[in-house]
Amino acid sequence: MKAELKTLIETGLEEIKGELQLQDVPLVHLEIPKRENQGDYSTPIAMVIGSMTRQIPRKVAELILKHLPANPMIEKIEIAGPGYLNFTFKNSHWYDVLREIIQKGKTYGHSKTGIRVKVQVEFVSANPTGPLHVGHGRGAVVGDALANLLEITGHEVQREYYINDVGRQVDLLGHSTYARYLQLKGKKGEIPPEGYQGEYVTEIAREIDSKRISIPEKDSEIVPFFTEYSKIRILAEIKKDLDALHVYFSDWFSEKELYDTGMVNKTLEELRKKGLLYEHEGGTWFATTRFGDDKDRIVIKSSGEKTYYASDIAYHYQKYQRGFDRVINIWGADHHGYILRVKAAVEALGFDPKTLNILLLQLVNLVREGKPVPMSKRAGEYVTLRDVFNEVGVDSTRFFFLTRGSDNALDFDLELAKKQSNENPVYYIQYAHARICSVLRNAEEKKIDLSGKEVNLSLLTLPQEFALMKQLAYYPMLIQECAEALEPHRLSFYLQDLAGLLHQYYYKNRIISDDLALTRSRLYLTQAIKIVLNNALGVLGINAPEKM
């Protein structure tokens, strides 16, 4: 209905844009008023035009009102405050929403707005140098929920994990595992100062020893062997954790592959042909300042070693060569300084930098008994992502990661996430779904027809019932807004609001009563609520239990 209403307003404005001294009709913004007496939708368009043309907004609103085309679903249109146009729909519109939900079922909220748009979402991409921590978990859940959103809005989505399996960090892992292996053999082995101290390194070394895996004899091959073995072993555990968290990828892309296929050299040569590389102080630099970066970036060191940035450029070049119309990267907040340089590379290689979206995830503060938990990967002790979801459950883990926007730090309260009470928001929402399932089972036992063939929706007249119907009607609009803004976390707030309305309605009203006609209408409403709860939880990757 929002789209229809916007079209109706735009049509009216088109007729009077000359009278309003407008060359083009401005963007019409619609919002849901906070107060019931302000209508179902409201627009400040008259104030926008008044500001643009130095006219009195209320006069503009009056002129717009006179030229709005008639719509059979609109009950009334009022001018409020400095010039808001408030629209109130007829009751029959909300009843039609219920019918639409029941008819569409699992596809209610789906759209085709992103059809024929090929999108890649790259997320997690943690170095295979240790188990996933809660920061990685947040990226996994946000990326997965965002991919779900894009899929149900018609986009062709590819989910990718970029394996950083080249460079110093991976080499340090090999040295660390080898040192532990030597210690197990009673020999002298020292972990490098910046190496990895975690117990998992000792476990890998112990596995190599217990399985009596042959170690290369050449000194030059020993550390590479431990590096490769450790990397494969840790990556397998990462995949296991992501599977448990219900996070799956279309592709696992290896950084090493960029070097093995010559893609890094090819990309640098492409930049050289464009005159964008130059030599300075023995190294090779990329003139990124020509594309908005704050300084030029080195891609080949004086030693001849290529920088991480060189492979990042090649990776993004390869992404666009695969035909993606849009690329979304979900990174940790510590990568903030990389945004300009990567966008510069995309533009330098001939692609629109606006098609690259980078979401930065702020830190997760894991709280236990009011105290933060250390999460350093090289420290001897820290809580892994697996520890968290084993303790609080996968559903709670996923939901809590989606309770704040990615640009805000997140306090993950372990004790709250474990509670089986209404204090825990995910329990509160899941219980709403289970409660409806219980009501519907009761109705089936009483042989009440749930097909909706004989339902009289005009019997739904309570303010609480209209509040529920309006919340359900908002769902498709919210899905679209979340997909456009890349903000899946907004669904968690929506679900809490919908569950709250359902619980309040349930406590104050009998859904199944002696009045069969009223019972059928209320059951129809609860079936619609169940569908939306199930659909929204599905986008977030959270179960909708039928019993609790």
N, C-alpha and C positions, 0 to 999 in steps of 0.2 A: 504493500500500500504506500510505503514511503516514496518509491519510484513514481507511482501514479500521481501522488500529491505534488511532487517536485515538477513533474511534467505539466500538471494543471496550472501551477503558479507561473511556470516559465511561459506557458501559452498565453496567459493573461498579460504578463509583462511584455511579451513580444508585440501585442496589439497597441500598447500605450508607451512604448519606449521613446517614441518621438515626443510625446506629451511630457514624459519624465526627463527629457533632455539626455537620453542615453544612446550611445552608439551601439553598445552590445549589452545584452542581458547579463547581469552579474550572476555568479554562482549562488544558487539557492541552498541555504543550509537549514536543515530541519532538526529539531531537538524534541525530546520528550520532557514536558514540563514536570517540575517536582511536585506541584500541587494539583489536586484533582480538579479544582475549579478553573484551571488554566487550559483545559482541553486535553486532547490526546496527543497532538503535535503542535509545535509552535515554530514560527520563523521570524528572525529579526531583519528580513530582507528590506522592509520599509526603512529601517534605521540605516542600513548599509547604503541604500540609494540616497537617503536624505543627506548623509555625510558626503557622498560623492558629488551631489548636485546642489548642496546648500539649500535644501528644501526641508520643510517641517515634516518629520517622519510620520506623524499621525495623519497629515494630509495625504502623504504618499500612500499610506496604508488604506485610507478611504478610497483613493482612486483605484488601487489594486483590487480591493474588495468588489468594487462595482463591475470590474471587467473579468473576474474569475469565471471560467466556464462552470456550468452546473455539473454536479456529481451526485448520483443517487445514494452514495454511501455516506455523504456528509450531512450531519444533523444541523450544525450551525458553525458559523465563522464569526469570531469576535475580535475587536481591536482592544488591546490591553496595554496599560502602562504608556511608555513613550512611543509605542508604535508596533508592538508585537501583533502578529496575526495568529490567533489561536483557533485550531480546527478540532471540532468534536465529531466523532463518527456515530452513526446510528448503531443501536444494539445488534442489529442484524449483521453488521460487519464482523463483530467479534464472534458471533455464532459461526459465520462462514470460515473464520480462522480455525475453529475447532474441526470443522468438516475437512478443511484442507490438511490439517495435521494427521487426522485419522486416515485420510486417503493416501497421503504420501508416505506415512510411516517413517522408515529408516532414512528416506531421502529428504525429509522435511528439513529445510535449512540449506540444502544443496543448491548450487547455481552453476551457470556456465559462463560466468564473467571472465574467467581466465582461460577459456577454451582456445586451443592452438597456441598457448604460451608455454614454452618449454623452460622449466625452472630447475636449477640445481641448488639444493640446500646442503652445504658442507658444514658438519658440526662434530663436536667432540675432538677429533683429530689430536688426541693426547699422545705425547711421545711414548713409545713402547719401552719405557725405562722403569716402570713401576705400576702398581695397581691403581685403578681409578680412584680419585678422591671425590668428595662431595661437590667440589667446583665443577669437575668433569660431569658429574651426575646432573647438575643443573643444566649444563649445556646440552646433554643428551635428551633430557625431557623437553626442554624448550624447543630444540630442533625437531624432535619427533612430533610434538603437538603442532608446530608451525607447518611442517610438511603435511600433516593431516588436514589442516585448515586449507592449505593451497589446493590439495587434491579435491576436497568437496566443493571448492569454488571453480572447478573445471580445469585447473592447471595440470600439465603433464610434469610430474615431479620426480626428480632423481635425488636420492639421499646418498651422500658420499662421506666416507671417513678418509682423511688424508693421513697416511702413515709416515710420520717423520722418522725415517729409518736410516738417515744419513747425518753425519756430523759429530761434533764433539760430545754431545750428551749421550749418544748411543755408544761411542767409544769408551766413555767413562763407565758405562754400565758393564762393558766387557772386562775392563780392568778391575772393577769392583768384584765381579763374580770370580774372576781368576784368583784374586787375592784371597777370597773366602775358600776357594778350592785348595789353595796351597796350605792355608791354616788347618783345614780338615785333614790334610796329609801330614800335619805336624811340621810343616815348613814355614819359612818366613814369607809372609804376604802382607803387603800394606795397601790399604785402600787409598786412592788419591785424595788429596784434601777436599776436593769438590765431588768426590765419588758418592756412591749410594750405600747407606748404612743399614737400610731396612732388613728385617728378618727374611723377607722374600728372596733377597740376594743369596743368603746362606742356604735357603731351601733349594734354590736352583743349583747351587754348587753341590749340595748334598745329593740331589737327584742325579747329576752327572757322575758323581762318585759311585753311588749305589747301583746304578745301571751299568757301571764299568764301561762307559762310553770312551772309545779310544781318543786320546788327545793328540793333535798334530805334533810331530817331532821337531819341525823347524820353528825356531823362536819367532820368526816373522808371521807364522800362521796361528800361533797359540791364542793371542788376544782376539783376533778376528773370529776364531772358532767360538770362544766364550761370548763374544758380542752377538753373533748370529743365533747361537743356541738360546741365550737369554732373551733376545728380542722375540723370537718365535714363541718361547714359553710364556712370556708376559702378554704378548698379543692374544694368545689363546685364552688367557684368563680375562683379558679385557672383553673379548667377544662373549665369554660366558656371563660376565656381569651384565653386559648390555642385553643379552638374550633374557636374563632373569628380569630385567627392568622393562622388557617388551619394547626394546628399541632395536630396529633392524635397518640395514643399509643395502642399497642397490649395488654399491660398489665400494671396495676397499682399495684406494689408490696409493701406490708406493712412491715416495719421493725418489727412492733409488732407481725406479723405472725411468724417471726423467733423465737421469744420467746415463743409464744403460742404453736407452734408445737414442741418445744424442740430442734430446729435446732442449736441454739447457744451452748447449752450444749453438743449436739452430736459432733459438730465440735471441741470444746475444748477437749473433750474426745479423739477424733481422734488424735489431736496433742499431747495429753498426752501419748497415746500409742506409739507414735513415739519418745518419749523421748525429746520433744521440749518445754515442759512447766516445770518451776521450781518455787519454793517458795522463796521469798526474801522480807524482811521487812514487813511481814504480807500479802503481795500481791502475785498474781500469774503472772509470766512473760513468755513471748514467746521469745525463742532464735532466733530472726530474724537476728542477725548478722551472723548466719551460712549461710544466703542466700543473703548476700550483703547489709543488712541494716546497718546504721551507729551506731545504738545502739539497745539493746533489748527493747521490748515494753510490758507494763503492760496490762493484759487482765481482771484481777479481782482485784479490789482494796482491801485494808485491811478491809474495811467495808463490803465486800462481794458483792458490786455492780459491775456489769460488765461494762467495758468501751465501748465507741463507736467502738473502734477497734475490740472488740470481735464480735459485730454484723456485722461489715464490713467483717471480715474473713468468718463468717457463710454465709453471703449473696453471696460472691464470690464462696464459695464452692458449694452452691446451684445452682449458675449459671452454673457451669461446669457439675454438676450432671444432669442438664436439657439437656445436649448434645450439647452445643454450641462449635463450632470449634474455634471461635474467639469472644472475648469480647471487646467492645469499650466503655469506660467511658468518658463522657464529663463533666469536673469539672471546677469550678472557680479556678483562679490562686492561691487563698489562700490555696488550697489543695495540693500545690506542695510537702510539706513534707510527704504526705501520699503515694506517688507513690512507693517508695522503700519498705515500710512496707506491702503494699497490694500485690506487686509482690512477696515479700518474702513469704507471706501466700499462694499464688497460687502455688509457687514452692514446699513449704513444704507439701502441700496437694497432691502432685503428678502430677501437671499439668505444662505445658510449659509456663513460664512467658512471653515468646515472643508472645504468643497468646492473651495477655492482652495489649491493646493499650489505653493509657490515654491521652486525649487531654485537655490541660489547656486553658481556656478562660481568656484573659487579660481583664482589666476593660473597661467598656463603660463610656465615659465621655459625658454626655448629656449636650449640649450647647444651651442656650437660650439667644439671644442678646449678644453673646460673653462671657457670664458668666456661670460657671458650676452650675448644679442643684443638691442640696443635695439629697441623696437617702438612708438615714439611716432608717432601718425598725422600729427602736424603737423611732425615732424622731417624733414629732407631725406632720410635714409636709414633704412630698416628692412626687415626680412624679412617678406614677405607669406605668407599661407597657401598661395598658389599656388607660391611659391618652395619651400616645404617639401615639398608633395606631388610637385612636379616632381623634387625631389632624391631623396627617399626612397621614393616610390611611394604610391599611394592606400591600399593595404592596410596598410602599415606606419603611415601617418599615422593612419588610423582606429583601428588597434589600440592605438597608443601613447596616444592620447587617452582610451582606456578602461582604462588600467592602474591608475588611482587613482580613488577616489570623488570625486564633484564637490566635496565639502567640503574636499578636500585640495589643496594646491598641487601642481603637476605639473612635474617636470623632464623635458623632452623632449630626449633624447640623439640628435642627428642621426647621429652616427657609428654608434651601436648600431643605429639604425633602418635603416641602409643595409646592414648586414652580411648576407651570404648564408651564415649558419652557425647552429649551435644556440644561440649566444649571443643571437641575436635571437629573442624569444619568438614573434613571428608566423611567422617562417620555420620555427621548431621545430614549430609546430602545423600549418602548411600541409604541411610535409614528411611529417608523420604521415599526413595524408589521401592525399598522393601515393604514399606507400609502400604503403598498403593497395590503392590503385588498381593499382599495379604487381603486387602479389601476386594480385589478382583477374584481371588480364589474363593472368598466367602460368597461373592455374588454367584459364581459358578455352582457352588454347592447348593445354593438356594434356587437354582435353575432360572436365574434372571437372564434374559436375552441381552447379550453384550454386543450384538451386531450393529446396533444403532439404527435399525430399520424403523423402529417405532419411537425414536427419541423425539421429544419436544423441547428444543433448546431454549425456547422463550421462557421456560420455567426457571432458568438461571437468571436471577434478578438481584442477588445480593451484591453489595459493593465488593466483598471479598472474591466473589466469583468473577466479576469484571476485572478486578486487579490481577487475578490469575490469567485470565484470557489475554489481557494486554501484555503481560509478561511473556506469555507464549508467542504472541504475535511479534514481539521484539526480537525473538531469536534469529530469524533469517537475516535481519538487518545487522544484528551484532556479529554474526558470522562474517558477513561481508566487511564490516568495519575492522574486525580483528585481522582478517586476511590482508586488507589494504595497509593497515598500520603495522603489520608483523607483530601483533601483540596477543598471543594466545592466552596470556594470564588473565585477561578480562573475563574469560569464560568462567573462571573460578569464582569471581564475585557474582556473576549472573546466577550461577548454580546455587550459591548460598542464599541469594535473594529469593529464587524460585522455591527452594526447599523451605525457607522460612514462611512464605505465603501458604504453602501446602500444609505445613504443620499447624499453623494458626487456624486455617480453615477446617482442618480435621478435628481439632480440639473443640471448636465452637459449633460444628454442624454434623449431623448424622448423614453420612453418604448413603447408606442403605437403611431405609425406613419403611413404614407401612404404606407410604405414598409411592406406589410403583412408578408412576410417571415421573415424579421428581427424582426418584432413585435412579432411573435410567438416564436422565439428563446429567445427574452428578457423576454417575459412573462414566459417562461419555467424556466429561471434563477430566476426570482422573486418568482415563486412558490416554488422553492427549498430553497430560502432564508427564505421565510415564514415558511416552515416546520422546519428549523433549529432554527429559532428564537422561534417558539412555543415550540419545544422540550426542548431547553435549559432553557427557562423561566419556563417550567413545572417542570424541575428538581429542580429549586430554589423555586418552589411553588408560582410563580408570574403569574398573569393573562396576557394573550396575547389578548388585546382588538382589535376588528375589526373596531371600530370607536372611535375617541377621539375629 
